[in-house]
Amino acid sequence: QHFREHLDKLFAKGIGMLDIALNEAFNMLNEFNHTGQGSICSQAIMLITDGAVDTYDTIFAKYNWPDRKVRIFTYLIGREAAFADNLKWMACANKGFFTQISTLADVQENVMEYLHVLSRPKVIDQEHDVVWTEAYIDSTLADDQGLVLMTTVAMPVFSKQNETRSKGILLGVVGTDVPVKELLKTIPKYKLGIHGYAFAITNNGYILTHPELRPLYEEGKKRRKPNYSSVDLSEVEWEDRDDVLRNAMVNRKTGKFSMEVKKTVDKGKRVLVMTNDYYYTDIKGTPFSLGVALSRGHGKYFFRGNVTVEEGLHDLEHPDVSLADEWSYCNTDLHPEHRQMTQLEAIKRYLTGKEPLLQCKYLVKCDKELIQEVLFDAVVSAPIEAYWTSLALNKSENSDKGVEVAFLGTRTGLSRINLFVGPEQLTNQDFLTAPDKENIFNADHFPLWYRRAAEQIPGSFVYSIPFSTETANKSNVVTASTAIQLLDDRKSPVVAAVGIQMKLEFFQRKFWTASRQCASLDGRCSISCDDDAINCYLIDNNGFILVSEDYRQTGYFFGEVEGAVMNKLLTMGSFKRITLYDYQAMCRTNKESSDSAHSLLDPYNAFFAAIKWIMTELVLFLVEFNLCSWWHSDLTAKAQRLKQTLEPCDTEYPAFVSERTIKETTGNIACDDCFKSFVIQQIPSSNLFMVVVDNECFCDSVPPITMAPIEIRKYLLNYLVHNESLKCERLKSQKIRRRPESCHGFHPEENARECGGVLGLSAKRPLVLLPLFLTILSR
C-alpha cells in the first residue's frame, strides 16, 4: 500500500541509484537474520529495472560472497539489450535468474521463473514437504448457505531422473481442497457445552477456523473482506493482551490457559461475561494448532440416561423432531450412497440395521454415546408435544393467535417445534430454519435463545426482540426462553432450553393490561402509565426497549431515548458499561471516483481533458447532429463525485448489562431548572425491568447515550498527530510466528549456471583470470 501511494509521485529522470538500493536491501535482510524475525531459510532480492550501468560486484563481495546466501533475481524491462550482460552477470553470480521482459505477454511466464530456482534444493533433496494453506473462501463449492471456507493441502511433484538431478526440475504441485466445516465435524460439539467451541490457527497465528471469524460482509449477496485470510487470533481473543494463548499455540505447545472473556451475541448488541478455560495442542502433520474453549459452569458435567432403541426410535420419528445436521452423529461422507442422507435418517438406518455399511467400522463410524443420549432426550421430551397439542386445542389459551411457535432444544442437538398457527401465518418466516443460523444448532454454537437462557437465573425467562440488520425492517416478534436444569445444585448441568415466540403487538398488549391492574380495593390506580405526566418503558437486561408508549422506540437502546436516566443508572451501578472491540469491522468512507477530482486540479490535465472533450463532442455532433450533448459535460460533475465504500477498520463500542442484585432503584436528576425523577423495578422471574420516568422535566443538556462504534484510528487521531511514523511503528510491532520445520535454501549439487537468458555471460576480467591463477598456484 505504501509503495502504491508513492508511485504516482515518481517521475522517470536521471539514473537509478542501484548501489544505495542494494546496500539497503542487504542490510534489511541481515537485520532479520540477526533478530530471528525471518524464516532464516531462503532470502532473495528482486531487481526490476530498465538498465544497470554497473555489476556492483563490490557490494556483493561485501555482503553475499562467498556463501551467496541471498539470491539475486534481475528483470530487464523493455527491448533494449545494452544492459542485459550486467544484469545477467549479477543474477548468475548470486545463484539467481535473469529475465528480460519485452512485452506484457512475457510477464506471467518469465516472472514466475524464480519459483523453479528456489525449488531446486528441495527437488535435489527429494523432499515431499506437505504444506497446508490458510483459510480462504471458495466460490466453486458454494452450498445453500453461501460461500465455503476452505484450506488446501499440497506437496511438490518433481523429476527423479538422475540426469536432471542437478537441475532440480519442479514438475508441479499436487493437492486437494478441504472444507473447514469437514474438520469441525471431528469436534464433538455436545461435549463442549453450551458456550464451548474449538478453533485452529496457523504457524503465523492466523485463524483457520473460529466462531468469531467473519470473512464475509453485507447481507444478501455476501462479499469477501480484504485480508480475511490473515485475521490473527489476538483479534478475536482480544482479552489475551500479552498473547500468552497465541504464543503458546504458535510454538506448538500443549497446555491450559484461563481468562475472563466478553463474548458478544445477537449481532454484537449483547455481551456475555464468562471465564473460559482454554486447552491447546498441536495437530500432528500440519502447521496448525488446535484450541478448545470451555466456559466455566458449562461442559464440565453432563447427564446420561438409558432407554431402549425401540422407545427412542418411536419418539425420534415424530414429524416435529429434528437434529443438528452440522453435527456428526454418523459419518455419512465416506460412501457416495450416504452423502444425501440427513443425520436423522442415518441414525434410523444405523439403529435398525437396514444399512450394513453404516455399521462397518472401516467405512462409517457412528457416535454410539451421542446416539444413546439423543434417544434418551427424544423419550424424555416426548410428553411436551402432547402438552403443546392440548394448548392448541384449547382456543381460550391462544384465542387471538398471539403465541405462534413453541420450541425445545436439548444438549444433544435435538429440537422439537410446534406451530400454533399455519406456516403461512408466521410473522417471522425464517425463525428456526437454516437461514436463521443464530437460532439453530450448528457446528459453531448452540442457538442464541439457548445460550442466553443458560446464563439466566434458573427458573427465569429471558425475553428479547430479534435485531434486524435493516432499520426499516424492524422485528415485530418477541422470543421468550428458559433453561431446564437438573435438581442437583452441586453440578446442575443445563440439559435443555424451552421457549415460545409471540407477536410483539400481543406481548405489548399484555404488558399494558398488567400495568393498569392495582391491588387497591376498588381496582383503581392512583397513578398509571396512561397519565401524561409519566412515561413507561419495558427494557431488557441489556437496556433495549421492548415496550414504549411511542411504538417507534421499540428495539432502540434506552440511552438513546432517555440519556439522562441511563447516565444516572450507570452512575448508581444499576447498569454497567462494558467496552468491546471489533478488529474485523467494516467502516464507511468517502473516496473519489475513478475519474478523480485531483487530476482536474492539474492545469495540464485539465487543459488536455478539455481539448479531448471538445474534439469528442465535435465528432458526435457531426455524426449524430445532437445538440443536447453539448450541455452535459462530465468534467465538472466527476470532479466532485465521491463514492462511499466499505473498508476494513478497527472499532470500539460499548455494551450494557444490568446488575442482577439490584431489584429496585429510584433517583432524581438535577436538570437545568427542574428535577427529573424516575423509578426502575425488576420484573420477577425475567430479565426485564419496568422504568417509569417523569415526563414534565426535560434534561436537554444531557446528550443521549448511543452504542455507535468509534473507529479506533480516528479516535486516536483526536490525541495524536497522524504521520507516517505512526504507521511504521505499528508495522514494526510484528507478532511472533513459527518458522517452517524444514529448510531447503541451497544444495551443493545445485546447477547455478542455469541462470536465465541466452545472452553471453560477460564477467569482469579479474574474475575470468582467477581460475587460471589458482591453477598455477596448485602446481
C-alpha positions in Angstrom: 0.0 0.0 0.0 2.9 2.4 0.9 4.5 1.6 -2.4 1.4 2.2 -4.4 0.7 5.5 -2.7 4.1 6.8 -3.7 4.2 5.5 -7.3 2.2 8.5 -8.5 4.8 10.8 -7.1 7.7 9.2 -9.1 8.9 10.6 -12.4 11.4 8.9 -14.7 14.6 11.0 -14.8 18.3 10.5 -14.4 19.6 7.1 -13.4 18.6 4.6 -10.7 20.8 4.6 -7.6 21.1 0.8 -7.5 24.1 0.8 -5.2 22.0 2.6 -2.5 19.1 0.2 -3.0 21.2 -2.9 -2.9 23.0 -1.8 0.3 19.7 -1.1 1.9 18.3 -4.5 0.8 21.2 -6.5 2.2 21.2 -4.5 5.5 17.5 -5.3 5.9 17.9 -9.0 5.3 20.9 -9.1 7.6 18.9 -7.4 10.3 16.1 -10.0 10.0 18.7 -12.8 10.2 20.3 -11.4 13.4 16.9 -10.7 15.2 15.5 -14.1 14.1 12.3 -12.5 12.7 12.6 -14.1 9.3 12.4 -17.7 8.3 16.2 -17.8 8.1 16.0 -20.1 5.1 15.5 -18.7 1.5 16.3 -15.0 1.0 16.2 -13.1 -2.3 16.4 -9.7 -3.8 14.5 -8.9 -6.9 15.8 -6.1 -9.1 13.3 -4.7 -11.7 14.9 -2.1 -13.9 15.3 -0.8 -17.4 19.0 -0.7 -17.1 22.1 -1.1 -14.9 25.4 0.7 -15.7 27.5 -1.5 -13.4 27.6 -5.0 -12.0 28.1 -3.8 -8.4 30.4 -6.7 -7.6 31.9 -4.8 -4.7 28.6 -4.8 -2.9 28.1 -8.5 -3.5 31.6 -9.2 -2.3 30.9 -7.2 0.9 27.5 -8.8 1.8 27.0 -12.0 -0.1 30.2 -13.7 -1.2 31.4 -16.4 -0.9 28.3 -18.1 0.7 25.8 -16.4 -1.6 23.0 -16.9 0.9 20.9 -14.2 -0.8 19.8 -15.0 -4.4 19.6 -12.1 -6.8 16.8 -12.2 -9.5 17.1 -9.5 -12.1 14.4 -8.4 -14.6 15.2 -6.1 -17.5 12.2 -4.2 -18.7 12.0 -3.3 -22.4 13.6 -4.4 -25.7 16.9 -2.6 -25.1 19.7 -5.2 -24.6 22.5 -2.9 -23.8 22.3 -3.6 -20.1 21.5 -7.3 -20.3 25.0 -8.5 -19.7 25.4 -6.6 -16.5 22.0 -7.8 -15.1 22.6 -11.4 -16.1 26.0 -11.4 -14.5 24.5 -10.1 -11.3 22.0 -12.9 -11.3 24.4 -15.7 -12.2 27.0 -14.6 -9.7 24.4 -14.8 -6.9 22.6 -18.1 -7.7 19.6 -16.2 -9.1 18.0 -15.9 -12.5 17.9 -13.2 -15.2 14.8 -12.5 -17.3 14.1 -9.8 -20.0 10.5 -8.7 -20.2 9.8 -7.1 -23.6 6.0 -7.4 -23.8 3.1 -7.8 -21.4 2.8 -11.4 -22.5 6.2 -12.1 -21.0 5.2 -11.0 -17.5 3.3 -14.0 -16.2 5.7 -16.7 -17.6 9.0 -15.1 -17.0 8.5 -13.6 -13.6 7.5 -17.0 -12.2 10.9 -18.4 -13.1 12.1 -17.6 -9.6 9.9 -20.5 -8.3 11.9 -23.0 -10.2 15.2 -21.6 -8.9 14.0 -21.5 -5.3 12.7 -25.1 -5.6 15.9 -26.6 -6.9 17.3 -27.6 -3.4 14.1 -29.2 -2.4 13.9 -31.2 -5.6 17.6 -32.3 -5.2 16.9 -33.4 -1.6 13.8 -35.3 -2.9 11.8 -33.9 0.0 8.0 -34.0 -0.4 7.2 -31.4 2.2 3.5 -31.2 2.8 2.0 -27.7 3.2 -1.4 -26.5 4.4 -2.7 -23.1 3.4 -4.6 -20.6 5.5 -8.3 -20.5 5.3 -9.8 -19.0 2.1 -13.2 -18.5 0.5 -14.0 -20.9 -2.3 -16.9 -19.9 -4.6 -16.9 -23.1 -6.7 -18.2 -25.2 -3.9 -20.8 -22.7 -2.6 -23.6 -24.5 -0.9 -27.2 -23.5 0.0 -25.8 -21.4 2.8 -23.3 -19.4 0.7 -19.6 -19.4 0.1 -17.4 -22.1 1.7 -14.3 -21.6 3.9 -11.6 -23.9 2.6 -8.0 -25.0 3.2 -5.7 -26.7 0.8 -3.1 -29.4 1.5 -0.4 -29.7 -1.2 3.0 -31.2 -2.0 5.6 -30.8 -4.8 5.9 -33.1 -7.8 9.4 -33.3 -9.3 11.6 -35.3 -11.6 13.5 -38.2 -10.2 15.7 -38.8 -13.2 19.4 -38.8 -12.4 20.3 -36.8 -15.4 18.1 -33.9 -14.2 19.1 -34.1 -10.6 21.4 -31.1 -10.6 18.8 -29.0 -12.5 16.2 -29.7 -9.9 13.2 -29.7 -12.2 9.9 -29.0 -10.4 7.1 -30.6 -12.4 4.3 -29.0 -10.5 2.2 -29.3 -7.3 -0.5 -31.8 -6.3 -3.1 -31.1 -3.7 -6.7 -31.2 -2.6 -9.1 -28.7 -1.1 -10.6 -29.5 2.3 -13.7 -27.6 3.5 -13.1 -26.3 7.0 -16.5 -27.5 8.1 -15.4 -31.0 7.5 -12.6 -30.5 10.0 -15.1 -29.2 12.5 -17.2 -32.4 12.2 -14.5 -34.2 14.2 -15.1 -32.0 17.2 -17.9 -33.4 19.4 -19.9 -30.2 20.0 -22.1 -31.8 22.5 -19.1 -32.4 24.8 -18.0 -28.8 24.7 -21.1 -27.4 26.5 -23.3 -24.5 25.6 -20.7 -21.8 25.1 -17.7 -24.1 24.3 -16.1 -24.1 20.9 -13.0 -25.3 19.0 -10.6 -23.2 16.9 -7.4 -23.7 15.0 -4.6 -21.3 13.9 -1.7 -21.5 11.5 2.0 -21.2 12.4 1.7 -17.4 11.8 -1.1 -17.1 14.3 -3.7 -16.6 11.7 -7.1 -18.2 12.1 -8.0 -21.3 10.2 -11.4 -21.7 11.9 -13.0 -19.8 14.8 -16.7 -19.0 15.6 -15.8 -15.3 15.6 -14.1 -15.3 12.2 -16.2 -13.2 9.8 -14.7 -13.5 6.3 -17.8 -12.0 4.6 -19.8 -8.8 4.9 -23.1 -7.3 3.7 -26.4 -9.0 3.8 -27.9 -10.9 0.9 -25.1 -11.1 -1.6 -22.1 -11.8 0.6 -18.7 -10.2 -0.3 -15.3 -11.2 0.8 -13.5 -9.0 3.2 -10.0 -7.8 2.3 -7.3 -9.7 4.3 -9.9 -12.1 5.7 -7.4 -14.9 5.4 -4.9 -13.2 7.8 -7.1 -12.5 10.8 -4.9 -13.0 13.8 -6.0 -15.0 16.9 -5.4 -11.9 19.0 -8.1 -10.0 17.0 -10.9 -12.4 18.2 -9.5 -13.4 21.6 -8.5 -9.8 22.3 -8.6 -10.2 26.1 -5.3 -12.1 25.7 -3.4 -8.8 26.0 0.0 -10.4 26.5 -0.5 -13.0 23.7 0.0 -15.9 26.2 -2.5 -18.1 24.5 -1.5 -17.1 21.0 2.3 -17.5 21.5 1.9 -20.9 23.2 -0.2 -22.2 20.2 2.1 -20.8 17.6 5.0 -22.6 19.3 3.0 -25.9 19.2 2.9 -26.3 22.9 0.3 -28.3 24.9 -1.3 -26.8 27.9 -4.1 -24.9 29.6 -4.8 -21.2 29.9 -7.7 -19.3 31.7 -9.0 -15.8 31.4 -12.2 -13.7 31.7 -13.7 -13.1 28.3 -16.5 -10.9 26.9 -18.4 -12.7 24.2 -20.8 -10.8 22.0 -24.1 -12.4 20.8 -27.0 -11.2 18.8 -25.1 -9.3 16.1 -22.8 -7.8 18.7 -25.6 -6.0 20.5 -25.4 -8.1 23.7 -22.4 -9.4 25.7 -21.9 -12.3 28.0 -19.1 -12.1 30.6 -17.6 -15.5 31.3 -14.4 -17.2 32.4 -13.0 -19.5 29.8 -10.6 -22.4 30.2 -8.5 -22.9 27.0 -6.9 -26.2 26.2 -4.5 -26.3 23.3 -2.1 -28.6 21.4 -0.6 -29.1 18.0 -2.1 -31.1 15.2 0.4 -33.6 14.0 1.5 -33.5 10.4 0.1 -29.9 9.9 1.3 -26.4 10.7 -1.9 -25.9 12.7 -2.6 -25.8 16.5 -5.9 -26.7 17.9 -7.6 -24.9 20.8 -10.7 -25.8 22.8 -12.5 -23.2 24.9 -14.8 -24.4 27.8 -16.8 -21.9 29.8 -16.8 -22.4 33.5 -20.2 -23.6 34.7 -20.9 -25.4 31.4 -19.4 -28.5 29.8 -17.8 -30.0 32.9 -20.8 -32.3 33.7 -23.3 -34.0 31.5 -26.4 -36.1 32.1 -26.6 -39.7 30.9 -29.7 -41.8 30.7 -30.6 -45.2 29.2 -33.7 -46.1 27.1 -34.3 -48.9 24.7 -33.7 -48.5 21.0 -37.4 -49.2 20.3 -38.6 -46.4 22.6 -36.1 -43.9 21.2 -36.8 -44.7 17.6 -40.5 -44.3 18.2 -40.1 -40.8 19.5 -37.4 -39.8 17.0 -39.8 -40.4 14.2 -42.2 -37.7 15.3 -42.5 -35.2 12.4 -41.7 -32.2 14.7 -38.3 -33.7 15.7 -35.1 -32.6 14.0 -31.4 -32.9 14.7 -28.5 -30.6 14.1 -27.4 -31.5 10.6 -24.0 -29.9 11.1 -23.2 -32.2 14.0 -21.7 -35.6 13.2 -23.9 -38.3 14.7 -22.9 -40.6 11.9 -20.2 -40.0 9.3 -22.1 -40.2 6.0 -19.3 -38.7 3.8 -17.2 -41.9 3.2 -19.7 -43.6 0.9 -21.4 -42.0 -2.1 -24.8 -43.6 -1.3 -24.9 -41.9 2.1 -24.0 -38.4 1.3 -27.5 -37.2 0.7 -28.8 -38.6 4.0 -29.7 -36.4 6.8 -28.2 -37.3 10.2 -31.7 -38.4 11.4 -32.0 -40.8 8.5 -28.6 -42.2 9.1 -29.3 -42.8 12.8 -32.5 -44.6 12.0 -30.8 -46.9 9.4 -27.9 -47.5 11.8 -30.2 -48.5 14.7 -32.5 -50.7 12.6 -29.6 -52.4 10.8 -31.0 -51.6 7.4 -27.7 -50.1 6.3 -24.8 -52.6 6.9 -22.3 -50.1 5.7 -23.2 -47.7 8.5 -22.2 -50.4 11.0 -18.9 -51.2 9.3 -16.2 -49.6 11.4 -13.9 -49.4 8.4 -16.3 -47.3 6.3 -18.5 -45.3 8.6 -18.5 -44.6 12.3 -21.5 -43.5 14.3 -21.0 -41.9 17.7 -22.8 -44.5 19.9 -22.6 -42.4 23.0 -24.2 -39.4 21.3 -26.9 -41.5 19.7 -27.8 -43.1 23.0 -28.1 -39.6 24.5 -30.3 -38.5 21.6 -32.6 -41.4 22.1 -32.9 -40.6 25.8 -33.7 -36.9 25.0 -36.3 -37.9 22.5 -38.1 -40.1 25.0 -37.9 -37.7 27.9 -39.1 -34.7 25.9 -41.9 -36.5 24.1 -44.6 -35.6 26.6 -44.2 -31.9 25.8 -45.7 -32.5 22.4 -48.9 -33.6 24.0 -48.9 -30.6 26.2 -48.5 -28.2 23.3 -51.2 -30.0 21.4 -53.6 -29.6 24.3 -52.8 -25.8 24.4 -53.5 -25.6 20.6 -56.9 -27.3 21.1 -57.8 -25.1 24.0 -58.7 -22.0 22.0 -59.2 -19.8 25.0 -55.5 -20.1 25.8 -54.5 -18.6 22.5 -57.6 -17.2 21.0 -56.0 -14.3 19.2 -53.1 -16.4 18.0 -50.6 -14.2 19.7 -48.2 -17.1 20.5 -47.1 -18.6 17.2 -44.3 -21.1 17.9 -43.2 -23.2 20.8 -39.8 -24.9 20.7 -37.4 -27.0 22.7 -33.7 -27.9 22.3 -31.6 -30.3 24.2 -27.8 -30.5 24.7 -27.6 -33.3 22.1 -28.8 -31.1 19.3 -32.4 -32.4 19.3 -35.1 -29.9 18.5 -38.9 -30.0 18.9 -41.0 -27.3 17.2 -44.8 -26.8 17.5 -46.7 -24.3 15.4 -49.8 -22.8 16.9 -50.6 -21.1 13.6 -50.3 -22.1 10.0 -46.8 -21.8 8.4 -48.0 -19.1 6.1 -49.3 -17.1 9.1 -45.9 -16.9 10.9 -44.7 -13.4 11.5 -41.1 -14.4 11.3 -40.8 -17.0 8.5 -37.1 -17.7 9.0 -37.2 -18.5 12.7 -35.7 -21.9 13.5 -34.9 -22.5 9.8 -31.5 -22.9 8.0 -31.2 -19.2 7.0 -31.6 -18.2 10.7 -28.2 -19.6 11.8 -28.2 -17.7 15.1 -31.2 -19.6 16.4 -30.4 -23.2 15.3 -27.8 -25.7 16.3 -24.7 -25.5 14.1 -21.1 -26.6 14.2 -20.0 -23.4 16.0 -22.6 -22.8 18.7 -25.9 -23.6 20.3 -29.0 -21.5 19.4 -29.0 -17.9 20.7 -32.1 -18.4 22.8 -30.4 -21.5 24.4 -27.2 -19.7 25.2 -28.9 -16.6 26.7 -31.3 -18.7 28.8 -28.4 -20.7 30.2 -27.0 -17.5 31.7 -30.2 -16.5 33.4 -31.1 -17.4 37.0 -32.6 -20.9 37.0 -36.4 -20.8 36.6 -36.5 -17.3 35.0 -37.3 -16.4 31.4 -35.2 -14.3 29.1 -37.2 -12.1 26.7 -35.8 -10.3 23.6 -36.6 -8.8 20.3 -34.5 -10.1 17.4 -32.3 -7.4 15.9 -32.9 -6.8 12.2 -30.0 -5.8 10.0 -32.1 -3.2 8.3 -33.5 -0.4 10.3 -36.6 -0.2 8.1 -37.4 -3.8 8.7 -37.8 -3.8 12.5 -38.6 -7.1 14.1 -42.2 -7.5 15.3 -41.9 -10.6 17.4 -40.7 -11.4 20.9 -38.9 -14.5 21.9 -39.0 -15.9 25.5 -36.9 -18.9 26.6 -35.8 -20.6 29.8 -33.2 -23.2 30.7 -34.0 -26.6 32.1 -31.6 -27.8 34.8 -31.3 -30.9 37.0 -32.2 -30.6 40.7 -28.7 -31.4 41.8 -27.4 -28.0 42.8 -23.8 -29.0 43.1 -23.5 -29.9 39.5 -26.8 -28.9 37.9 -25.9 -29.1 34.2 -28.3 -27.4 31.8 -29.9 -30.2 29.8 -32.3 -28.3 27.6 -34.0 -25.0 26.9 -37.6 -24.3 26.0 -39.4 -21.2 24.8 -42.0 -19.5 22.7 -42.1 -16.8 20.1 -45.1 -14.4 20.0 -46.2 -11.3 18.2 -44.8 -8.1 19.5 -48.2 -6.5 19.5 -49.7 -9.3 21.6 -46.8 -9.0 24.1 -47.2 -5.3 24.4 -50.9 -5.5 24.9 -50.4 -8.0 27.7 -48.0 -5.5 29.4 -50.3 -2.5 29.2 -53.1 -4.6 30.6 -51.0 -5.7 33.5 -49.7 -2.2 34.2 -53.2 -0.9 34.8 -54.0 -3.6 37.5 -53.6 -2.4 41.1 -54.1 -4.0 44.4 -56.4 -1.4 45.9 -60.0 -2.3 46.9 -61.7 -0.5 44.1 -59.1 -1.7 41.5 -58.2 1.9 40.6 -54.6 3.0 40.4 -53.6 6.3 41.9 -51.1 6.7 39.0 -50.8 4.6 35.9 -49.0 4.6 32.6 -52.0 6.3 31.0 -51.1 9.5 32.8 -49.4 12.2 30.6 -47.1 13.2 33.5 -45.0 9.9 33.2 -43.5 7.7 30.5 -43.4 4.0 31.0 -40.9 1.7 29.4 -40.2 -2.0 29.5 -36.5 -2.7 28.9 -34.4 -5.9 29.0 -31.1 -6.6 30.9 -29.1 -5.0 28.1 -31.1 -1.8 28.0 -33.1 -2.4 24.9 -36.8 -1.2 24.8 -39.4 -3.9 24.3 -42.4 -1.7 25.2 -42.8 2.1 25.0 -45.7 4.4 24.7 -44.2 5.6 21.4 -44.2 2.4 19.3 -41.4 3.7 17.1 -38.9 3.5 20.0 -39.3 -0.3 20.2 -35.9 -2.0 19.7 -33.9 1.1 20.5 -31.3 1.3 23.2 -32.8 3.1 26.3 -29.9 5.5 26.5 -30.8 7.0 23.0 -34.3 7.8 24.3 -33.6 8.7 27.9 -30.0 9.7 28.0 -30.1 11.4 31.4 -31.9 8.5 33.1 -29.5 5.9 31.6 -26.5 8.0 32.6 -27.8 8.1 36.2 -28.4 4.3 36.2 -24.8 3.8 35.1 -23.6 6.1 37.9 -25.7 4.3 40.5 -24.5 0.9 39.4 -27.8 -0.4 38.2 -26.3 -0.9 34.8 -22.6 -1.2 33.9 -20.9 -0.3 30.6 -18.5 -2.9 29.0 -16.1 -1.7 26.3 -15.8 -4.1 23.3 -13.5 -4.1 20.3 -14.1 -5.3 16.8 -11.0 -5.9 14.7 -12.9 -7.2 11.8 -15.2 -4.3 11.3 -16.1 -2.5 8.0 -16.3 1.3 8.1 -17.9 3.5 5.5 -15.5 6.0 3.9 -15.8 8.5 1.1 -13.5 8.0 -1.8 -13.1 9.9 -5.1 -14.4 8.0 -8.1 -12.1 6.6 -10.8 -12.2 10.0 -12.6 -10.7 11.6 -9.5 -11.0 15.3 -8.9 -7.4 15.9 -8.0 -6.3 15.1 -11.6 -8.5 18.0 -12.8 -6.7 20.4 -10.4 -3.5 19.9 -12.5 -3.7 22.6 -15.2 -2.1 20.4 -17.8 -4.6 17.6 -17.2 -7.5 20.0 -17.2 -6.3 21.6 -20.5 -5.9 18.3 -22.3 -9.1 16.9 -20.9 -11.0 19.9 -22.2 -9.4 19.5 -25.6 -10.3 15.8 -25.6 -13.9 16.6 -24.6 -14.3 19.3 -27.3 -13.0 17.0 -30.0 -15.2 14.2 -28.9 -18.3 16.4 -28.8 -17.5 17.8 -32.2 -17.3 14.4 -33.7 -20.5 13.3 -32.1 -22.2 16.5 -33.3 -21.1 15.9 -36.8 -22.2 12.2 -36.8 -25.5 12.5 -34.9 -26.2 16.2 -35.1 -27.2 16.1 -31.4 -27.1 19.5 -29.7 -28.2 18.1 -26.4 -24.9 16.5 -25.5 -23.2 19.9 -25.7 -24.8 20.9 -22.4 -23.7 17.8 -20.5 -20.1 17.8 -19.5 -18.8 15.1 -17.2 -15.8 17.1 -16.3 -17.3 19.2 -13.5 -19.6 16.5 -12.3 -16.9 13.9 -11.9 -14.6 16.4 -10.3 -16.9 16.5 -7.2 -18.2 12.9 -7.2 -17.5 11.0 -4.0 -18.1 7.3 -3.8 -19.0 5.8 -0.4 -17.2 2.4 0.1 -16.7 0.0 2.9 -13.2 -0.6 4.2 -11.7 -2.8 6.9 -11.2 -1.0 10.2 -10.9 -1.5 14.0 -13.7 -0.2 16.1 -14.5 0.3 19.8 -18.1 0.2 21.0 -20.0 -0.2 24.3 -22.4 -2.8 25.6 -24.5 -2.6 28.7 -25.5 -5.2 31.3 -27.8 -4.8 34.3 -26.7 -5.6 37.8 -28.7 -8.7 39.0 -28.6 -7.9 42.7 -30.4 -4.6 42.3 -34.1 -5.2 42.2 -35.5 -1.6 42.5 -34.0 1.8 42.3 -35.3 5.4 42.4 -33.5 8.6 41.6 -33.6 12.3 40.9 -31.7 14.1 38.2 -30.8 17.8 38.5 -31.6 19.3 35.1 -31.4 23.0 34.1 -34.4 24.3 36.0 -36.1 21.2 37.4 -35.6 17.7 38.9 -36.4 14.7 36.8 -37.4 11.7 38.9 -37.6 8.0 37.9 -38.1 4.5 39.3 -36.8 1.2 37.8 -38.0 -2.1 39.1 -37.1 -5.7 38.0 -39.9 -7.9 36.9 -39.7 -11.2 38.8 -38.6 -14.3 37.0 -37.4 -12.4 34.0 -34.6 -10.3 32.5 -37.0 -7.3 32.2 -37.2 -4.0 34.0 -40.1 -1.6 34.1 -38.9 2.1 34.1 -41.2 5.0 34.9 -39.8 8.4 34.1 -41.1 11.9 34.9 -42.3 13.4 31.6 -42.6 17.0 32.8 -38.9 17.8 33.3 -36.6 17.8 30.3 -32.8 17.3 30.5 -31.8 18.5 27.1 -28.3 19.4 28.3 -27.5 15.7 28.8 -26.7 14.0 25.5 -28.1 10.6 24.6 -26.0 7.5 25.2 -25.5 5.5 22.0 -23.9 2.2 21.1 -22.5 3.5 17.8 -19.0 2.2 17.2 -16.0 4.5 17.0 -13.2 3.8 14.6 -10.1 3.4 16.7 -7.8 5.1 14.3 -10.0 8.2 14.1 -10.4 8.1 17.9 -6.6 8.1 18.3 -6.2 10.9 15.9 -8.0 13.2 18.3 -5.0 12.9 20.6 -2.1 12.1 18.2 -0.7 13.8 15.2 -1.1 11.3 12.4 2.1 10.9 10.3 4.0 8.2 8.5 6.0 7.1 11.6 2.7 6.1 13.4 2.0 3.6 10.6 5.6 2.4 10.5 5.6 1.8 14.3 2.6 -0.5 14.0 4.2 -2.4 11.2 7.3 -3.0 13.2 5.5 -4.5 16.1 5.2 -7.9 14.5 3.8 -10.8 16.5 5.8 -14.0 16.7 5.4 -16.7 14.2 6.8 -20.2 13.8 9.4 -20.9 11.1 8.9 -23.8 8.7 10.2 -27.0 10.2 12.2 -27.8 7.1 14.6 -25.6 5.1 15.9 -26.2 1.6 17.7 -22.9 0.9 20.7 -24.3 -1.0 22.2 -27.5 -2.1 25.9 -28.2 -3.1 24.8 -30.1 -6.2 22.7 -27.3 -7.5 23.4 -26.2 -11.0 23.6 -22.4 -10.6 24.9 -21.9 -14.1 21.4 -22.1 -15.5 20.6 -18.5 -14.6 18.4 -17.3 -17.4 18.6 -15.8 -20.9 20.6 -16.8 -24.0 23.0 -13.9 -23.8 26.6 -14.5 -23.2 27.9 -14.2 -19.7 30.2 -11.3 -19.6 32.2 -11.3 -16.3 34.9 -9.0 -15.1 38.4 -9.7 -16.3 39.9 -10.4 -12.9 37.2 -13.0 -12.2 38.0 -14.6 -15.6 41.7 -14.9 -14.7 41.1 -16.2 -11.2 40.7 -19.9 -12.1 43.9 -19.7 -14.2 45.8 -18.1 -11.3 44.6 -20.8 -8.9 45.6 -23.5 -11.3 49.2 -22.1 -11.5 49.4 -21.9 -7.7 48.3 -25.5 -7.3 51.2 -26.7 -9.5 
